[in-house]
Amino acid sequence: MDAIMWLRRDLRIEDNHALYRALMSHKQVQVIFIFDTDILGKLDDPQDARVSFIHETLTSLHAQLQKFNARLWLFYGKPQAVFSSLCDQYSFEAVYANHDYEPQAIERDDNMTRFLLSRGKTFQTFKDQVIFEKDEVLKPDGSPYTVFTPYSRKWKARLEANMVQIYPCDEHVDRLHKTETDHWLNLKDIGFEPSNIAAPQQEVDLKLISNYAERRDYPAVKGTSRLSVHLRFGTISIRKLMNVAIAHSETWMNELIWREFYQMILWHFPHSVEKSFKSKYDYIEWRHDEKDFDKWCKGETGYPLVDAGMRELNTTGFMHNRVRMVVASFLCKHLLLPWKWGERYFAAKLLDFDLASNVGGWQWAAGTGCDAAPYFRVFNPELQWKKFDPDNIYVNRWVPEFQDPFTYPKPMVEHSMARDRAIERYKTGLSREAV
């Protein structure tokens, strides 16, 4: 083999930028995936649905590659140790991968570049999971945007001048490394078991997307694409979806642009993973009541829409987008619990967990982030329920006991009091920063 294609969050053959570059530059390309122990070691659930989804996807990819007399090789360990072993066993010139914008991934790739160079090999990475990245959409003065609306205008203007390019890997599969050598791992080999939670189908429903603007806010109806998990793990190409959005829904396109906005923010402002994007909000005095947090986690707050969302998340690994905003606002504003607590809980539970979007969404809800809602904007969970689930279909599905005063708990906190308390706490925190 001449080169290695290292899959990470791009688990597909179709329209894969780095794979295309590898196939165009080399005659024998071996595709691999590494179950990174640094990542898996942080997961508490041996039936983590995301690990199951990844393994199922890799099994399908393996079968796809076998049609071309090729194999997908799986490894388990720290990436540098895996490549050290590969360097010892095989002769190859280069490793190809696609960009990853998370702080730990950037450090990993910097280390990999140095290591492979020391072994006489190159490490080449390419843009794949977004249309525009890093410094491609900037203000006229060259600084990054920190507000979504002007960013999206510039993004769309740039798109008009640049067609969305597709990378036709399928035309060059004859350059895959033909081998009968197997490096395969079952779930139990990496310490995991199959999950009972199934990922949504990889289906692009054009009718749904065309009606997205009218139906997306109602959790009881099938109004969202449910493609976020496939975008997260790259089982579908963002370029394919963007072309669908261009043809069918600007509202849906805006959601895809929000995703890119948060990726750009993470790249330029990695401190936002742990601290407030706007440092003045670091002075807010949060409550640290673990009993209240536990009630929120279990969906026992006494607010039916909040509880429905949390129970949906705990059961399915998914939560409707509108409900995500309501439950996040409730944690930060009504309970005054740290946004980072909620962000970490979502990180552990969401099938579609993506660091950039998760941190960005939580900081938006808390009012501490870029393009943030003002701190005095507090979602009223009762009004949100009446507006977006007027027939109680969603709430009945997840909180069937909500009308039983003997079973369903009373609200943890009264809305008006909680709103006033939150506003006062934020004001106090911001006044500390001013001093």
Steps between C-alpha positions, in 0.01 A plus 500: 500500500611858431281702736260470793163669522418558870125528554390706802173693478456425128371142498418465131657429164273731301612862460784474753753778435810343656426159350460661159838673531663176611350303212605766250860503629571131570443163335427302817310668786419310819202628704521472881309605810642525854287453809687762699545394861536864605141552383346167597654520846277800580177310427323349801233293327619165355192516276572851372276535194754710313764227519243248374407733216864549403565125501187426295603767250854362477360150443300632205804683366705182527243314291502785248878488467500123462313543171822653369722229654605746770465494879428750775755458778396574860740573786463569872741721692663840499535626139875562519561148634285354222691688231830407657403135457380560144830667415685196631286249308428669169661727245298809408566863411220706648199513730186688396219627724244776517516806724366493854455832682473391863790606725604147596476385139720788385762403759475135393551589134792732573668217690423258217654734242825512696503127566440396139758750378750337734425170326543650155130528419259786438169571672256686278159624614213660309179693555203264493244541780410862416460712187706790639746469788740689725585829325290461186215724621637807676410863563645760262774572757603133503362416845251215561129568523348451844139573400312253282294726271787693337700175487218325315469788251871482423481120488219507243675764291810283491295195407358681196854551375609142573308196384465214748754252367443125524795260520421192284684231694292228335672569168838401645430200725731290282781671694397353833756262648399149394574268789372194682671607824243568772536730799152481650349563843165410649329723754603273786864534388486868594300450819151586374169324438222561246264781595121483504486856367487512120618797297256669258506383140723682255207627296483836326126571498454776243135562593592538867782741418272704273257537794774547759434869570133435587541180703843506665388647836237239586648199684193281453532494121770372269626842405878474531736299281661291780819505291716662768652169614598425140661842465679449831663176393524586134286215374352757264674786321433861602542592133217268403275646769590857415400443140166365625457806723576738213228337294232451767529711817691813600386448859662158507807648332522751785513214749790346309671840503451524879694174522786652302484819706555303819785303342665829406447640850657190656802534272560867585389494865587159650470645851121490455503124560551557872440870565249764395556625149459850646727510803279744689250217553758299693403711802147355519449317828337170407323271742659157536204298619555140388153389615337758272730393218399137554131588471572685175696203365221256580221719365339564837485880508121536505505680163356253246683628189835503681441153640385364164819622337726347762319167492518494121873563523559232763299242306596569138820706499308774318319817599299729275679828419234731643484295819882507532480879530224483762670241722836678474347834591319337791823357643695825474232759567234332715736282704810719465715193453822527296456465125804271498310242706230483236750502215680200646175312557397555139850394392451168679148436367458649152549271203585806292734656758732744331725709724473823301121497468444373853718767662364768269139407568544484876681832516224653286237371741695621803555841343876469542600426143548668168185631334336427833143569592495783756531368853156639583333284233367198691288235329166442672467119484121515545452740209743303284298186573167662411641649181694207360311199645146638525334158488739345753603230254872527575454538876254209517752282320777561754323618817168313503448570872523881468129551584511280810565721808584191708768374259641799321719736708417863558724751316844524658491877475239762413568664164465869591713466809763302310509754219547793739765309695694417184496857374618630836775237524625586151495873576701442815755289316544755222542778756787304659675487163457875459678558830 
